[in-house]
Amino acid sequence: MIPELRVEGVMLRFGGLTALDDVSFTVRPGALHALIGPNGAGKSSCFNVISGLYRPSAGHVLLGDTELTGLRPHRLVRLGVGRSFQNAALSMHSTVLDNVMLGRHALTRGGFIAAGLRLTVRGQRKHARRAEEICEFLGIGRLVHTPVSALPFGDVKRVDIARALAVEPVLLLLDEPAAGMNAAETAELAGTIREVRDELGISILLVEHDMNLVMGIADRVTVLDFGRLIADGAPGEVQSDPEVIRAYLGTEAA
Ligand SMILES: Nc1ncnc2c1ncn2[C@@H]1O[C@H](COP(=O)(O)OP(=O)(O)OP(=O)(O)O)[C@@H](O)[C@H]1O
């Protein structure tokens, strides 16, 4: 069963600056949930709190009944949280498969290395097969033996998502996956993200700047502005919310 993600009363301060001010929202099981807002609204800060990079000064992050607050990223992986990176932190000279296998290693490391064991050849093959399946699913199956440096940008992003999926997450965190993409690449990526939600049934939290991408695919949208939550609802509702128009669309139009 896919658990819900609850962000409850999260506060985050950098010195005198309040980056997140009592932020609460819920990502329902299997939902594609977008977190948006203008520059400096607190999206990355919130993403970093959920993904274990920042510890909030108050509040909680819960996955089902499990407290995630303050857990290190590798613990989150073992609890079923996979994440992509804004500047795809891939090993560019390694092949697609080797990069996706790094995700599998993150999954097995806790269990195997902690017990002083190594994966058997059979175990490695099994993980490689699963990594290939994930690449197939994301449409990069024919590229598994290609170095990432030789891929177009859209495919690099797919490798990053494949690596996040390689940890078999129940919750996938995507950090501005469309950053740097042109309109055609963004539209293709939107299709891929929707497919992940539809086919795998996992929850997805998408932090994104691209309003069109979000409104086209999200089930629910949370909007931050100056660290505060100003709207949370269905895309249509949020899009017509006067405060959102003022805060977000207003600055876009400006
Ligand atoms: N490590 C940090 N140290 C100090 N201030 C920070 C740090 N990270 C973010 N901030 C500040 O916190 C606020 C929220 O920033 P954050 O990066 O979370 O916003 P964002 O919505 O992701 O913005 P963008 O869309 O520009 O990436 C901003 O005022 C930013 O300057």
The ligand as an SDF file (V2000), in Angstrom:
LIG
                    3D

 31 33  0  0  0  0  0  0  0  0999 V2000
   21.3380   27.7400    2.0860 N   0  0  0  0  0  0  0  0  0  0  0  0
   20.7100   28.9170    2.2240 C   0  0  0  0  0  0  0  0  0  0  0  0
   21.2030   29.8930    3.0230 N   0  0  0  0  0  0  0  0  0  0  0  0
   20.5610   31.0610    3.1820 C   0  0  0  0  0  0  0  0  0  0  0  0
   19.4040   31.3850    2.5770 N   0  0  0  0  0  0  0  0  0  0  0  0
   18.8690   30.4630    1.7500 C   0  0  0  0  0  0  0  0  0  0  0  0
   19.4880   29.1870    1.5080 C   0  0  0  0  0  0  0  0  0  0  0  0
   18.7120   28.4830    0.6520 N   0  0  0  0  0  0  0  0  0  0  0  0
   17.6710   29.2790    0.3540 C   0  0  0  0  0  0  0  0  0  0  0  0
   17.7600   30.4560    1.0110 N   0  0  0  0  0  0  0  0  0  0  0  0
   16.7830   31.5540    0.9630 C   0  0  0  0  0  0  0  0  0  0  0  0
   15.5330   30.9980    1.3380 O   0  0  0  0  0  0  0  0  0  0  0  0
   14.4840   31.5260    0.5280 C   0  0  0  0  0  0  0  0  0  0  0  0
   13.7920   30.3750   -0.1920 C   0  0  0  0  0  0  0  0  0  0  0  0
   14.6920   29.8700   -1.1620 O   0  0  0  0  0  0  0  0  0  0  0  0
   14.3890   28.5650   -2.0260 P   0  0  0  0  0  0  0  0  0  0  0  0
   15.6270   28.2970   -2.8350 O   0  0  0  0  0  0  0  0  0  0  0  0
   13.8670   27.5050   -1.1740 O   0  0  0  0  0  0  0  0  0  0  0  0
   13.2270   29.0990   -2.9920 O   0  0  0  0  0  0  0  0  0  0  0  0
   12.7070   28.5000   -4.3750 P   0  0  0  0  0  0  0  0  0  0  0  0
   11.2480   28.6790   -4.3670 O   0  0  0  0  0  0  0  0  0  0  0  0
   13.2430   27.1420   -4.5700 O   0  0  0  0  0  0  0  0  0  0  0  0
   13.3780   29.5080   -5.4010 O   0  0  0  0  0  0  0  0  0  0  0  0
   13.8570   29.2570   -6.9300 P   0  0  0  0  0  0  0  0  0  0  0  0
   12.6250   29.0550   -7.7160 O   0  0  0  0  0  0  0  0  0  0  0  0
   14.5240   30.5660   -7.2390 O   0  0  0  0  0  0  0  0  0  0  0  0
   14.7750   28.0800   -6.9090 O   0  0  0  0  0  0  0  0  0  0  0  0
   15.1280   32.5330   -0.4030 C   0  0  0  0  0  0  0  0  0  0  0  0
   14.9860   33.8190    0.1620 O   0  0  0  0  0  0  0  0  0  0  0  0
   16.5750   32.1010   -0.4450 C   0  0  0  0  0  0  0  0  0  0  0  0
   17.4210   33.2170   -0.6890 O   0  0  0  0  0  0  0  0  0  0  0  0
  1  2  1  0
  2  3  1  0
  2  7  2  0
  3  4  2  0
  4  5  1  0
  5  6  2  0
  6  7  1  0
  6 10  1  0
  7  8  1  0
  8  9  2  0
  9 10  1  0
 10 11  1  0
 11 12  1  0
 11 30  1  0
 12 13  1  0
 13 14  1  0
 13 28  1  0
 14 15  1  0
 15 16  1  0
 16 17  2  0
 16 18  1  0
 16 19  1  0
 19 20  1  0
 20 21  2  0
 20 22  1  0
 20 23  1  0
 23 24  1  0
 24 25  2  0
 24 26  1  0
 24 27  1  0
 28 29  1  0
 28 30  1  0
 30 31  1  0
M  END
$$$$
